[in-house]
Amino acid sequence: MQSLREALSDWQDVDGAMYHLAVALGVLTDSRPWGGRKDLFWTNNPVGNALFEQLRQLAELGVLEFDEDETRFRWNPAFVLP
């Protein structure tokens, strides 16, 4: 399994970033595309909302970069723990 750092080494749209976060957390373990649950990433639901909020918080901390114009995330290569 890829780490979140590896999975987000290049820009990913919001759905893709949420999917990789869900896999990294162990929320999704199914090997089917999108863990067989694409609906989690494009509908208003508690799990999808929490995944997006976590990505947003990681971007606020500087762990991730967020491109607001393209609504996509990637790992911030300059991030280091303080």
C-alpha positions as CSV (number, residue, x, y, z in Angstrom):
1,M,0.0,0.0,0.0
2,Q,1.2,3.5,-0.9
3,S,1.7,6.1,1.8
4,L,-0.4,9.2,1.6
5,R,2.8,11.1,0.8
6,E,3.4,8.8,-2.2
7,A,-0.2,8.8,-3.4
8,L,-0.3,12.6,-3.4
9,S,3.2,13.2,-4.8
10,D,1.4,14.8,-7.8
11,W,-1.8,16.8,-7.9
12,Q,-5.0,14.8,-7.4
13,D,-8.5,16.2,-7.8
14,V,-10.5,16.3,-4.6
15,D,-12.2,12.9,-5.2
16,G,-8.8,11.2,-5.8
17,A,-7.2,12.9,-2.7
18,M,-10.1,11.8,-0.6
19,Y,-9.9,8.3,-1.9
20,H,-6.2,8.1,-1.1
21,L,-6.8,9.4,2.4
22,A,-9.5,6.9,3.0
23,V,-7.1,4.1,1.9
24,A,-4.3,5.4,4.1
25,L,-6.7,5.5,7.1
26,G,-7.9,1.9,6.4
27,V,-11.5,3.2,5.8
28,L,-11.4,1.5,2.3
29,T,-9.7,-1.9,1.9
30,D,-11.6,-3.2,-1.2
31,S,-9.3,-3.6,-4.2
32,R,-12.1,-2.6,-6.7
33,P,-11.8,0.9,-8.2
34,W,-12.7,3.5,-5.7
35,G,-13.0,0.8,-3.1
36,G,-16.4,0.1,-4.7
37,R,-17.7,3.3,-3.1
38,K,-17.3,6.2,-5.5
39,D,-20.5,7.6,-3.9
40,L,-18.5,8.5,-0.7
41,F,-16.5,11.0,-2.7
42,W,-19.2,12.9,-4.6
43,T,-22.2,12.9,-2.4
44,N,-23.0,14.8,0.8
45,N,-22.4,12.3,3.5
46,P,-20.6,12.2,6.9
47,V,-17.6,10.1,5.8
48,G,-16.9,12.0,2.6
49,N,-17.4,15.4,4.4
50,A,-14.9,14.3,7.1
51,L,-12.4,13.1,4.6
52,F,-12.5,16.5,2.8
53,E,-12.3,18.4,6.1
54,Q,-9.2,16.4,7.0
55,L,-7.5,17.2,3.7
56,R,-8.4,20.9,4.2
57,Q,-6.9,20.9,7.7
58,L,-3.7,19.2,6.4
59,A,-3.5,21.9,3.8
60,E,-3.9,24.6,6.5
61,L,-1.0,23.1,8.4
62,G,1.1,23.0,5.3
63,V,1.3,19.2,5.0
64,L,-0.6,19.4,1.8
65,E,-0.9,22.1,-0.9
66,F,-4.3,23.1,-2.1
67,D,-4.9,24.6,-5.5
68,E,-8.2,26.4,-5.1
69,D,-8.7,27.2,-8.8
70,E,-8.4,23.6,-9.8
71,T,-9.7,22.1,-6.5
72,R,-6.9,19.7,-6.1
73,F,-4.4,18.6,-3.5
74,R,-0.8,17.3,-3.4
75,W,1.8,16.6,-0.8
76,N,3.8,19.7,0.0
77,P,7.4,18.7,-0.8
78,A,8.7,21.5,1.4
79,F,6.8,20.3,4.5
80,V,8.9,19.4,7.6
81,L,7.7,18.9,11.1
82,P,8.3,22.0,13.3
